[in-house]
């Protein structure tokens, strides 16, 4: 079992920035792809971004491209999401996820392990 723990969520004003982090532990993590998803109350889980093991393949939701940046540090077993120019509609619980076969995807059911989520609230 791979364990993922998100951190860095909080309250931020519109236009501000926030960096989320996800730390992985447990079973050997080598080769895993990582993704970020978010879910607002009453809405379906939404893809945010994904990154492969080597970091040379990155995928963003089109509506978020240019504002959010995903990165990973395999030596530290972490993946990060830098969120810039935040908007109230970005308010959601943000989850990190791991895909054991190493393939990035925008589909939540392709991922094998999930963190507990971290709340991001953007005020107007």
C-alpha positions as CSV (number, residue, x, y, z in Angstrom):
1,X,0.0,0.0,0.0
2,X,1.3,3.4,-1.0
3,X,0.3,6.2,1.3
4,X,-0.1,9.7,0.1
5,X,-0.4,12.8,2.3
6,X,-1.3,16.2,0.9
7,X,-0.4,19.5,2.6
8,X,-0.4,23.2,1.9
9,X,-4.1,23.9,1.6
10,X,-5.7,26.9,3.2
11,X,-7.5,30.2,2.7
12,X,-6.1,32.6,0.1
13,X,-7.5,35.7,-1.5
14,X,-8.4,35.8,-5.2
15,X,-5.3,36.5,-7.3
16,X,-3.0,34.9,-4.8
17,X,-0.9,31.8,-5.0
18,X,-0.7,28.6,-3.0
19,X,1.7,25.6,-3.2
20,X,0.3,22.1,-2.4
21,X,2.6,19.2,-1.7
22,X,2.1,15.5,-1.6
23,X,4.4,13.1,0.2
24,X,4.5,9.4,-0.6
25,X,5.5,6.5,1.6
26,X,5.0,2.8,1.9
27,X,5.6,0.5,-1.0
28,X,8.4,1.2,-3.4
29,X,7.3,4.3,-5.3
30,X,9.7,4.1,-8.2
31,X,8.1,4.6,-11.7
32,X,4.7,5.8,-10.5
33,X,2.9,8.6,-12.4
34,X,1.3,11.2,-10.2
35,X,-1.8,13.3,-10.6
36,X,-3.8,16.1,-8.9
37,X,-7.5,16.2,-8.8
38,X,-10.0,18.4,-7.1
39,X,-13.6,18.2,-6.0
40,X,-16.0,20.9,-4.9
41,X,-19.1,20.2,-2.9
42,X,-21.9,18.8,-5.1
43,X,-19.6,18.4,-8.1
44,X,-17.7,15.5,-9.6
45,X,-14.0,15.0,-9.1
46,X,-12.1,17.1,-11.7
47,X,-8.8,16.5,-13.2
48,X,-6.2,19.1,-12.6
49,X,-2.8,17.9,-13.7
50,X,-0.5,14.8,-14.1
51,X,3.2,14.1,-14.4
52,X,5.1,11.0,-15.3
53,X,8.0,9.5,-13.3
54,X,10.8,11.3,-15.2
55,X,8.9,14.6,-15.3
56,X,9.2,15.0,-19.1
57,X,5.5,14.4,-19.7
58,X,3.0,16.7,-18.1
59,X,-0.7,17.1,-18.7
60,X,-3.0,20.0,-17.5
61,X,-6.7,20.5,-17.7
62,X,-7.1,23.0,-20.5
63,X,-8.9,25.5,-18.3
64,X,-6.1,25.5,-15.8
65,X,-3.1,25.5,-18.1
66,X,-1.0,28.6,-17.6
67,X,-2.0,29.1,-14.0
68,X,-1.0,25.8,-12.3
69,X,2.3,24.1,-12.4
70,X,3.0,20.5,-11.4
71,X,6.4,19.2,-10.4
72,X,7.9,16.2,-8.6
73,X,11.1,15.4,-6.6
74,X,11.6,11.7,-6.7
75,X,14.5,11.8,-4.3
76,X,12.1,13.2,-1.7
77,X,9.1,11.2,-2.9
78,X,7.0,14.3,-3.3
79,X,4.9,16.0,-6.0
80,X,3.8,19.6,-5.8
81,X,1.2,21.8,-7.4
82,X,1.9,25.5,-7.6
83,X,-1.4,27.4,-8.1
84,X,-1.1,31.0,-9.3
85,X,-3.8,33.6,-10.0
86,X,-6.3,31.8,-7.9
87,X,-10.0,32.3,-8.4
88,X,-13.0,31.6,-6.2
89,X,-14.0,28.8,-8.5
90,X,-10.7,27.0,-7.6
91,X,-12.1,26.4,-4.2
92,X,-12.2,22.6,-3.6
93,X,-10.6,19.7,-1.9
94,X,-7.4,18.9,-3.7
95,X,-6.2,15.3,-3.9
96,X,-3.0,13.7,-5.1
97,X,-3.0,10.3,-6.7
98,X,-0.5,7.7,-7.9
99,X,-0.7,5.4,-10.9
100,X,1.4,2.4,-10.4
101,X,2.0,1.6,-14.1
102,X,3.5,5.0,-14.8
103,X,1.0,6.3,-17.3
104,X,-0.4,9.7,-16.9
105,X,-4.2,10.1,-17.2
106,X,-7.0,12.6,-16.7
107,X,-9.3,9.9,-15.5
108,X,-9.6,9.4,-11.8
109,X,-10.3,5.7,-11.9
110,X,-7.0,5.0,-13.6
111,X,-5.2,5.9,-10.4
112,X,-4.4,3.3,-7.7
113,X,-3.7,5.3,-4.6
114,X,-5.1,8.5,-3.2
115,X,-4.4,11.0,-0.5
116,X,-6.9,12.3,2.0
117,X,-7.2,15.7,0.4
118,X,-6.4,19.2,1.4
119,X,-8.9,22.0,1.4
120,X,-8.2,25.1,-0.7
121,X,-10.5,28.1,-0.3
122,X,-10.2,31.2,-2.4
123,X,-12.0,34.2,-1.2
124,X,-13.4,37.0,-3.4
